[in-house]
């Protein structure tokens, strides 16, 4: 399900490497967010695309926003270990 586990990582991982990985993931989701927002802000797309296509784009936007928020939280916690 939606269960999340938190494991103390201090001393177990390279914080700089993991921070870099998280930043790349955030960047990837930022690009997806911009792409979805661009489509959804395009009146022609919204008015001419089938409802399920528009709904799918809204879902992608929501997922990107959620992922960005979660990854930023992880990055903040990780940086707090330094």
C-alpha atoms as a printed R data frame, in Angstrom:
   type eleno elety resid chain resno       x      y       z
1  ATOM     1    CA   UNK     A     1   0.000  0.000   0.000
2  ATOM     2    CA   UNK     A     2   1.172  3.471   0.883
3  ATOM     3    CA   UNK     A     3   3.401  2.388   3.735
4  ATOM     4    CA   UNK     A     4   6.653  4.324   4.101
5  ATOM     5    CA   UNK     A     5   9.668  3.291   6.139
6  ATOM     6    CA   UNK     A     6  12.194  5.693   7.574
7  ATOM     7    CA   UNK     A     7  15.657  4.349   8.251
8  ATOM     8    CA   UNK     A     8  18.443  6.426   9.831
9  ATOM     9    CA   UNK     A     9  20.994  6.806   7.055
10 ATOM    10    CA   UNK     A    10  23.700  8.834   8.738
11 ATOM    11    CA   UNK     A    11  26.951  6.978   8.263
12 ATOM    12    CA   UNK     A    12  25.390  4.472   5.852
13 ATOM    13    CA   UNK     A    13  25.286  6.541   2.655
14 ATOM    14    CA   UNK     A    14  27.302  9.234   0.921
15 ATOM    15    CA   UNK     A    15  25.161 12.307   1.586
16 ATOM    16    CA   UNK     A    16  26.604 14.279  -1.338
17 ATOM    17    CA   UNK     A    17  25.939 11.489  -3.824
18 ATOM    18    CA   UNK     A    18  22.408 10.956  -2.542
19 ATOM    19    CA   UNK     A    19  21.743 14.716  -2.595
20 ATOM    20    CA   UNK     A    20  22.843 14.801  -6.225
21 ATOM    21    CA   UNK     A    21  20.555 11.905  -7.068
22 ATOM    22    CA   UNK     A    22  17.593 13.587  -5.388
23 ATOM    23    CA   UNK     A    23  18.294 16.864  -7.199
24 ATOM    24    CA   UNK     A    24  18.314 15.034 -10.552
25 ATOM    25    CA   UNK     A    25  14.987 13.390  -9.700
26 ATOM    26    CA   UNK     A    26  13.518 16.760  -8.712
27 ATOM    27    CA   UNK     A    27  14.737 18.264 -11.990
28 ATOM    28    CA   UNK     A    28  13.142 15.411 -13.961
29 ATOM    29    CA   UNK     A    29   9.793 15.923 -12.247
30 ATOM    30    CA   UNK     A    30  10.072 19.710 -12.684
31 ATOM    31    CA   UNK     A    31  10.344 19.152 -16.452
32 ATOM    32    CA   UNK     A    32   7.294 16.876 -16.387
33 ATOM    33    CA   UNK     A    33   5.424 19.528 -14.378
34 ATOM    34    CA   UNK     A    34   6.261 22.265 -16.883
35 ATOM    35    CA   UNK     A    35   5.240 20.034 -19.791
36 ATOM    36    CA   UNK     A    36   1.882 19.169 -18.208
37 ATOM    37    CA   UNK     A    37   1.194 22.757 -17.172
38 ATOM    38    CA   UNK     A    38   1.961 23.918 -20.699
39 ATOM    39    CA   UNK     A    39  -0.545 21.472 -22.162
40 ATOM    40    CA   UNK     A    40  -3.220 22.238 -19.588
41 ATOM    41    CA   UNK     A    41  -2.786 25.998 -20.043
42 ATOM    42    CA   UNK     A    42  -3.278 25.590 -23.795
43 ATOM    43    CA   UNK     A    43  -6.983 26.245 -24.450
44 ATOM    44    CA   UNK     A    44  -6.804 24.474 -27.816
45 ATOM    45    CA   UNK     A    45  -5.482 21.302 -26.172
46 ATOM    46    CA   UNK     A    46  -8.027 21.367 -23.362
47 ATOM    47    CA   UNK     A    47 -10.996 22.062 -25.669
48 ATOM    48    CA   UNK     A    48 -10.089 19.631 -28.455
49 ATOM    49    CA   UNK     A    49  -8.486 16.696 -26.642
50 ATOM    50    CA   UNK     A    50 -10.685 13.868 -25.373
51 ATOM    51    CA   UNK     A    51 -11.650 14.182 -21.711
52 ATOM    52    CA   UNK     A    52  -9.632 11.103 -20.747
53 ATOM    53    CA   UNK     A    53  -6.480 12.599 -22.310
54 ATOM    54    CA   UNK     A    54  -6.964 15.860 -20.400
55 ATOM    55    CA   UNK     A    55  -7.654 13.907 -17.204
56 ATOM    56    CA   UNK     A    56  -4.491 11.866 -17.751
57 ATOM    57    CA   UNK     A    57  -2.468 15.069 -18.126
58 ATOM    58    CA   UNK     A    58  -3.984 16.410 -14.892
59 ATOM    59    CA   UNK     A    59  -3.022 13.159 -13.178
60 ATOM    60    CA   UNK     A    60   0.543 13.474 -14.475
61 ATOM    61    CA   UNK     A    61   0.715 17.028 -13.154
62 ATOM    62    CA   UNK     A    62  -0.557 15.936  -9.743
63 ATOM    63    CA   UNK     A    63   1.983 13.086  -9.637
64 ATOM    64    CA   UNK     A    64   4.837 15.420 -10.599
65 ATOM    65    CA   UNK     A    65   3.830 17.955  -7.929
66 ATOM    66    CA   UNK     A    66   3.556 15.227  -5.314
67 ATOM    67    CA   UNK     A    67   6.922 13.738  -6.266
68 ATOM    68    CA   UNK     A    68   8.611 17.157  -6.166
69 ATOM    69    CA   UNK     A    69   7.216 17.843  -2.713
70 ATOM    70    CA   UNK     A    70   8.258 14.441  -1.399
71 ATOM    71    CA   UNK     A    71  11.748 14.615  -2.904
72 ATOM    72    CA   UNK     A    72  12.298 18.142  -1.581
73 ATOM    73    CA   UNK     A    73  11.350 16.884   1.877
74 ATOM    74    CA   UNK     A    74  13.820 14.021   1.580
75 ATOM    75    CA   UNK     A    75  16.523 16.404   0.381
76 ATOM    76    CA   UNK     A    76  15.939 18.756   3.320
77 ATOM    77    CA   UNK     A    77  16.163 15.889   5.798
78 ATOM    78    CA   UNK     A    78  19.294 14.589   4.131
79 ATOM    79    CA   UNK     A    79  20.941 18.007   4.199
80 ATOM    80    CA   UNK     A    80  20.090 18.213   7.899
81 ATOM    81    CA   UNK     A    81  22.389 15.228   8.458
82 ATOM    82    CA   UNK     A    82  25.452 17.123   7.237
